[in-house]
Amino acid sequence: MKKYLLFIVLTLVIYKGKAQGSLNYATYGIGISASLNHPYADLKKEYDNKSYAITANYFYTPYVPIGLEFQFGKLSGGGNTVDLDRDLRRYENNYKALILHMDVQLGEVISYERNMFLNIVKNFYAGAGVGGIYNKVDVNRTQAGSNPLYTFPGKDSGVNLIVPLRFGYEFKFYNAYDQPNIRLDIGYQHNLTFGEGLDGYSDPSTKFKNNALDQYRQITVGIKVNLGGEGSYDKDIRGY
């Protein structure tokens, strides 16, 4: 009988220890963000523009968010004068993109508890993803002064594969239960696109410079709000 009592007591102690060592957190949320964009396409002159995004988030752990993001904005370059583009090429792309991405913060892989410095750096993250970008481009297709008349090849609309590479820092704001229910994100995202849809030009590299992937970068500020769901984590998320 004593053996059974001892077994029950040990089981309760172990269970209590595990319960004290874990912390519940909300696993689902939504985010909004705004970005300053700059394209790197086939034209010499490119411009800064803005984009916006809405993201549905799932937190695999408090430090590993997975997001499905709907993004929309504008990319542009070139112009209608020779000082902006020798051949008067220009484009304006009012694009939309759907991207699935995942980030991993340092807090997932380091022991930061009761260490002020590590508690600060734990919120740095890096990530990547994959998705599709729908390009809708207003573009000039006639080369200035060409004889015979040359028409720039390309498409005014279409879908390209997009791969975002991400890094940044997340400021966490905790509720009364030490759960990070509001998160402010400042990040950099570099988007590689596979295809020639970003600027609408697909000229051969023998005629115009066209020897690299079309891409654009974003400097982003966003906010995430946790809405529900429940997960548990084996480290104190706040760290002190």
The 8 nearest C-alpha neighbors of each residue, nearest first, counted from 0:
[[1, 3, 2, 4, 5, 6, 7, 8],
 [0, 2, 4, 3, 5, 6, 7, 8],
 [3, 1, 5, 0, 4, 6, 7, 8],
 [2, 4, 6, 0, 5, 1, 7, 8],
 [5, 3, 1, 7, 6, 2, 8, 0],
 [4, 6, 2, 8, 3, 7, 1, 9],
 [5, 7, 3, 9, 4, 8, 10, 2],
 [8, 6, 10, 4, 5, 9, 11, 3],
 [9, 7, 5, 11, 10, 6, 4, 12],
 [10, 8, 12, 6, 11, 7, 5, 13],
 [9, 11, 7, 13, 8, 12, 14, 6],
 [10, 12, 14, 8, 9, 13, 15, 7],
 [13, 11, 9, 15, 14, 10, 16, 8],
 [14, 12, 16, 10, 15, 11, 9, 17],
 [15, 13, 11, 17, 16, 12, 10, 18],
 [16, 14, 18, 12, 17, 13, 11, 19],
 [17, 15, 13, 19, 14, 18, 12, 20],
 [16, 18, 20, 14, 15, 19, 13, 21],
 [17, 19, 15, 21, 16, 20, 14, 22],
 [20, 18, 16, 17, 21, 15, 22, 14],
 [19, 21, 17, 18, 233, 16, 234, 22],
 [22, 20, 233, 232, 18, 19, 231, 234],
 [23, 21, 232, 231, 235, 24, 233, 20],
 [22, 24, 231, 230, 229, 232, 21, 25],
 [23, 25, 230, 229, 178, 231, 26, 22],
 [26, 24, 229, 228, 227, 27, 225, 230],
 [25, 27, 58, 228, 229, 57, 230, 227],
 [28, 26, 57, 227, 228, 225, 226, 56],
 [27, 29, 225, 226, 56, 224, 55, 57],
 [28, 30, 55, 56, 224, 54, 223, 225],
 [29, 31, 223, 54, 222, 53, 224, 55],
 [30, 32, 53, 221, 52, 222, 54, 223],
 [33, 31, 221, 52, 220, 51, 222, 219],
 [32, 34, 51, 220, 219, 50, 221, 52],
 [35, 33, 219, 50, 218, 49, 217, 36],
 [34, 36, 49, 218, 217, 48, 50, 219],
 [37, 35, 217, 48, 47, 49, 216, 34],
 [36, 38, 47, 216, 215, 46, 48, 217],
 [39, 37, 215, 214, 40, 45, 74, 216],
 [40, 38, 214, 215, 213, 37, 41, 45],
 [39, 41, 213, 42, 38, 214, 198, 197],
 [42, 40, 209, 208, 43, 39, 198, 213],
 [43, 41, 44, 40, 77, 76, 45, 84],
 [42, 44, 45, 41, 77, 84, 76, 83],
 [43, 45, 77, 76, 42, 83, 46, 84],
 [46, 44, 76, 75, 38, 77, 43, 42],
 [47, 45, 76, 75, 37, 48, 44, 38],
 [46, 48, 37, 36, 35, 49, 45, 74],
 [49, 47, 36, 35, 73, 74, 46, 37],
 [48, 50, 35, 36, 34, 72, 73, 51],
 [51, 49, 72, 34, 71, 33, 73, 35],
 [52, 50, 33, 71, 32, 70, 34, 72],
 [51, 53, 70, 32, 69, 31, 71, 54],
 [52, 54, 31, 69, 68, 30, 70, 32],
 [55, 53, 68, 30, 67, 29, 66, 56],
 [54, 56, 29, 67, 66, 28, 30, 68],
 [57, 55, 66, 28, 29, 65, 27, 54],
 [56, 58, 27, 65, 26, 64, 59, 66],
 [59, 57, 64, 26, 60, 63, 61, 65],
 [58, 60, 63, 64, 57, 61, 26, 65],
 [61, 59, 63, 58, 62, 232, 64, 230],
 [60, 62, 58, 63, 59, 64, 24, 236],
 [63, 61, 104, 60, 107, 103, 106, 64],
 [62, 64, 103, 60, 59, 102, 58, 61],
 [65, 63, 58, 102, 57, 101, 59, 62],
 [66, 64, 101, 57, 56, 100, 58, 63],
 [67, 65, 56, 100, 55, 99, 68, 54],
 [66, 68, 99, 55, 54, 98, 56, 100],
 [69, 67, 54, 98, 97, 53, 66, 70],
 [70, 68, 97, 53, 52, 96, 54, 98],
 [69, 71, 52, 96, 95, 51, 68, 97],
 [72, 70, 95, 50, 51, 94, 96, 52],
 [71, 73, 50, 94, 93, 49, 51, 95],
 [74, 72, 93, 92, 48, 94, 49, 50],
 [75, 73, 92, 91, 48, 38, 93, 72],
 [76, 74, 91, 90, 46, 92, 45, 73],
 [75, 77, 45, 44, 90, 46, 89, 42],
 [78, 76, 89, 44, 84, 83, 88, 42],
 [77, 79, 89, 83, 80, 87, 84, 88],
 [78, 80, 87, 81, 89, 83, 88, 77],
 [81, 79, 82, 83, 78, 87, 84, 85],
 [82, 80, 85, 84, 83, 87, 86, 79],
 [81, 83, 80, 84, 85, 78, 79, 87],
 [84, 82, 78, 81, 77, 80, 44, 85],
 [85, 83, 81, 87, 77, 86, 82, 88],
 [84, 86, 81, 87, 82, 83, 80, 88],
 [85, 87, 143, 142, 88, 84, 81, 144],
 [88, 86, 84, 79, 85, 78, 80, 81],
 [87, 89, 86, 139, 77, 84, 78, 90],
 [90, 88, 77, 78, 76, 138, 139, 87],
 [89, 91, 138, 75, 137, 76, 198, 92],
 [90, 92, 75, 137, 136, 74, 93, 138],
 [91, 93, 136, 74, 135, 73, 94, 75],
 [94, 92, 73, 135, 72, 91, 136, 134],
 [93, 95, 134, 133, 92, 72, 71, 135],
 [94, 96, 71, 133, 70, 132, 72, 134],
 [97, 95, 132, 70, 131, 69, 133, 71],
 [96, 98, 69, 130, 131, 68, 70, 132],
 [97, 99, 130, 68, 129, 67, 100, 96],
 [100, 98, 67, 128, 129, 66, 130, 68],
 [101, 99, 128, 66, 127, 65, 98, 129],
 [100, 102, 65, 126, 64, 127, 128, 66],
 [103, 101, 126, 125, 63, 64, 124, 104],
 [104, 102, 63, 124, 125, 62, 126, 105],
 [105, 103, 124, 62, 106, 123, 122, 107],
 [104, 106, 121, 107, 108, 123, 122, 124],
 [107, 105, 121, 104, 109, 108, 62, 122],
 [106, 108, 105, 62, 104, 109, 103, 63],
 [107, 109, 106, 105, 110, 104, 121, 103],
 [110, 108, 106, 111, 107, 105, 121, 117],
 [111, 109, 112, 108, 106, 117, 107, 234],
 [110, 112, 117, 118, 114, 109, 238, 113],
 [113, 111, 238, 114, 110, 239, 118, 235],
 [112, 114, 239, 238, 115, 111, 118, 117],
 [115, 113, 112, 117, 111, 116, 118, 238],
 [114, 116, 118, 117, 113, 119, 111, 112],
 [115, 117, 119, 118, 114, 120, 111, 121],
 [118, 116, 111, 120, 119, 114, 115, 121],
 [119, 117, 115, 116, 121, 111, 120, 114],
 [118, 120, 117, 116, 121, 115, 122, 123],
 [119, 121, 117, 122, 123, 118, 116, 105],
 [122, 120, 106, 105, 118, 119, 123, 117],
 [123, 121, 169, 120, 168, 104, 105, 124],
 [124, 122, 168, 104, 121, 120, 167, 105],
 [125, 123, 104, 103, 166, 167, 168, 105],
 [126, 124, 166, 102, 165, 103, 104, 167],
 [127, 125, 102, 165, 101, 164, 103, 166],
 [126, 128, 164, 163, 100, 165, 101, 102],
 [129, 127, 100, 99, 163, 162, 101, 98],
 [128, 130, 162, 99, 98, 161, 100, 163],
 [131, 129, 98, 161, 97, 160, 99, 162],
 [130, 132, 160, 161, 97, 159, 96, 158],
 [131, 133, 96, 159, 158, 95, 134, 161],
 [134, 132, 158, 95, 94, 157, 96, 131],
 [133, 135, 94, 156, 157, 196, 136, 158],
 [136, 134, 156, 92, 93, 94, 155, 133],
 [135, 137, 92, 155, 91, 138, 156, 134],
 [136, 138, 91, 90, 92, 155, 135, 139],
 [139, 137, 90, 89, 136, 140, 91, 199],
 [138, 140, 88, 89, 141, 90, 137, 87],
 [141, 139, 151, 150, 138, 142, 88, 152],
 [142, 140, 150, 139, 149, 151, 143, 148],
 [141, 143, 86, 149, 145, 150, 144, 140],
 [142, 144, 86, 145, 87, 141, 85, 148],
 [143, 145, 142, 146, 148, 86, 147, 141],
 [146, 144, 148, 147, 143, 142, 149, 141],
 [147, 145, 148, 144, 149, 143, 142, 150],
 [146, 148, 145, 149, 144, 150, 142, 143],
 [149, 147, 146, 145, 150, 142, 141, 144],
 [150, 148, 142, 145, 141, 147, 151, 146],
 [151, 149, 141, 140, 152, 142, 148, 139],
 [150, 152, 140, 141, 149, 202, 200, 153],
 [153, 151, 201, 202, 200, 150, 154, 140],
 [154, 152, 200, 201, 199, 151, 155, 195],
 [153, 155, 199, 156, 196, 157, 200, 152],
 [154, 156, 136, 199, 135, 137, 153, 157],
 [157, 155, 135, 134, 154, 136, 196, 133],
 [156, 158, 134, 133, 196, 159, 135, 154],
 [157, 159, 133, 132, 134, 131, 160, 196],
 [160, 158, 132, 131, 194, 193, 161, 192],
 [159, 161, 131, 193, 192, 130, 132, 162],
 [160, 162, 192, 130, 131, 191, 129, 132],
 [161, 163, 129, 191, 190, 128, 192, 130],
 [164, 162, 190, 128, 127, 189, 191, 165],
 [165, 163, 127, 189, 188, 126, 190, 162],
 [166, 164, 188, 126, 125, 127, 187, 163],
 [167, 165, 125, 124, 187, 186, 126, 188],
 [166, 168, 186, 124, 185, 123, 187, 125],
 [167, 169, 123, 185, 122, 184, 124, 186],
 [168, 170, 184, 122, 183, 171, 182, 185],
 [171, 169, 183, 182, 184, 168, 172, 122],
 [172, 170, 182, 179, 181, 169, 173, 183],
 [171, 173, 181, 179, 182, 180, 170, 174],
 [174, 172, 179, 178, 177, 180, 171, 175],
 [173, 175, 177, 176, 178, 180, 179, 172],
 [174, 176, 177, 173, 178, 179, 180, 172],
 [175, 177, 174, 178, 173, 23, 179, 24],
 [178, 176, 173, 174, 175, 237, 179, 236],
 [177, 179, 173, 176, 174, 24, 180, 236],
 [180, 178, 173, 172, 171, 181, 177, 174],
 [179, 181, 225, 178, 224, 173, 174, 172],
 [182, 180, 224, 172, 179, 223, 171, 225],
 [183, 181, 171, 223, 170, 222, 172, 169],
 [184, 182, 222, 170, 169, 221, 171, 223],
 [183, 185, 169, 221, 220, 222, 168, 186],
 [186, 184, 220, 168, 167, 219, 169, 221],
 [187, 185, 167, 219, 166, 218, 168, 184],
 [186, 188, 218, 166, 217, 165, 167, 219],
 [187, 189, 165, 217, 164, 216, 163, 190],
 [190, 188, 216, 164, 163, 215, 217, 165],
 [189, 191, 163, 215, 214, 162, 216, 164],
 [190, 192, 214, 162, 161, 163, 213, 189],
 [193, 191, 161, 213, 214, 160, 194, 212],
 [194, 192, 160, 159, 212, 161, 191, 195],
 [193, 195, 196, 159, 192, 213, 212, 160],
 [196, 194, 201, 197, 199, 200, 213, 198],
 [195, 197, 199, 198, 194, 134, 157, 159],
 [196, 198, 199, 195, 134, 213, 92, 40],
 [197, 199, 200, 196, 90, 40, 92, 195],
 [198, 200, 196, 153, 154, 197, 155, 136],
 [201, 199, 153, 198, 202, 152, 195, 151],
 [200, 202, 153, 152, 195, 203, 199, 151],
 [201, 203, 152, 200, 207, 204, 151, 206],
 [204, 202, 205, 206, 207, 201, 209, 208],
 [203, 205, 209, 207, 208, 206, 210, 202],
 [206, 204, 203, 207, 208, 209, 202, 210],
 [207, 205, 204, 203, 202, 208, 209, 151],
 [208, 206, 204, 209, 205, 202, 203, 41],
 [207, 209, 204, 210, 41, 206, 205, 203],
 [208, 210, 204, 41, 207, 211, 203, 202],
 [209, 211, 204, 208, 212, 41, 203, 207],
 [212, 210, 209, 213, 40, 41, 208, 214],
 [211, 213, 214, 192, 193, 191, 210, 194],
 [214, 212, 40, 192, 39, 197, 211, 191],
 [215, 213, 191, 39, 190, 192, 38, 212],
 [216, 214, 38, 190, 39, 37, 189, 36],
 [215, 217, 189, 37, 36, 188, 190, 38],
 [216, 218, 36, 188, 35, 34, 187, 219],
 [219, 217, 187, 35, 34, 186, 188, 36],
 [218, 220, 34, 186, 33, 185, 217, 187],
 [221, 219, 185, 32, 33, 184, 34, 186],
 [222, 220, 32, 184, 31, 183, 33, 219],
 [221, 223, 183, 30, 182, 31, 184, 32],
 [224, 222, 30, 182, 29, 181, 183, 225],
 [223, 225, 181, 28, 29, 180, 30, 226],
 [226, 224, 28, 180, 27, 25, 227, 181],
 [225, 227, 28, 27, 224, 25, 228, 29],
 [228, 226, 25, 27, 225, 26, 229, 28],
 [227, 229, 26, 25, 27, 230, 226, 24],
 [228, 230, 25, 26, 24, 23, 227, 231],
 [229, 231, 24, 23, 26, 25, 232, 228],
 [230, 232, 23, 22, 21, 24, 233, 229],
 [231, 233, 21, 22, 234, 23, 230, 60],
 [232, 234, 21, 20, 22, 231, 235, 17],
 [235, 233, 232, 236, 21, 20, 22, 238],
 [234, 236, 238, 237, 22, 233, 112, 21],
 [237, 235, 238, 234, 61, 178, 177, 22],
 [238, 236, 235, 239, 177, 178, 173, 118],
 [237, 239, 112, 235, 236, 113, 111, 118],
 [238, 113, 237, 112, 235, 114, 118, 115]]
